């Protein structure tokens, strides 16, 4: 009887280890922090002011949640001004790294709204053109290096109608760095 009991305990432990290994890291609930948005030539996710992020803009004083009208205005501004801003074609010289302004409609977007110290609405927009990351876009802002024009971001001051700080990824292999899982509680060690 003790052999059966030992085997049952061992199987229970193995099953518990397998189940805990399969747990995914905590992600912020989609409906609470991001909204799917789509228009004539764009689609993506707008993150509300409660979404925790490491991204900031200069002279940041706060955050705001973008409306559908904000995003429509923003998209019209970017369509007009990104080509001019991209005149140097930084990291877009090869066939693998196409010109971003000729293919804007093929990128998924992530929008985060900020308020600067002057009260201006400044929006940080992330552009991604790699389907491997589509499932992450609702939950996180992926930190990706390499991939050249498949990944870029820009800032837009909506009050001054200014598109600036275009940053296109360097060429090379795509490397995704998983964000650290934030604990909602302080870990307390157990005494020995």
Steps between C-alpha positions, in 0.01 A plus 500: 500500500787741573639439149169605341486802728860597406426465126182710536689776683779494239246525215323787676828688538595444135157622388522808723845590360375461141194719562703775668755495215218560250371815671553811291632822653235739621378737233289807546136422410430626147156652551618699798810662342476494120238552233514364147481780242471482123451748221529517124876431487595411857436265788645455843447552871458819702620462858317701763656720766497218759732276294838472677793567268866601509450723196507873562512822301697816573347733760236242587240615751239226466312260277173503306280245325469553125154521343409370154504861375852547643622193313340607170666843530829340597495261202431783252790699647742207484401412143585855389818548700683168541632501141659842555639396837640182342699680229831342608355145477701396805538117516290457183764457227452132410222290350440340842457846653235674292409867528257545786307791348408295192339223706341663807173312454680166552608584856307426819506788747511550875403842636582648842380849592696744716447857622810720513567787743345749254175300493560370146383154398805298389448150363769233472417265212668162453493341152554126448498298179580151623212259557696304762415776750130551416376312808713715733382838373188503716692430822841664480729731309756250367865596540651396166848563361602436139260449214564849349188653346272224630500691830499872568336758724424869486360774724221738405413826673133526408456860618786631284441246219863392526632153412853442637755258654474235228708200607539203265655180637853406400547228236576149621324206657178569688549462876203524734567571868216385720394763755542418867180387667396760755391361832195663653614409848824511692669165538562402859757229567407220732714439807700177502 
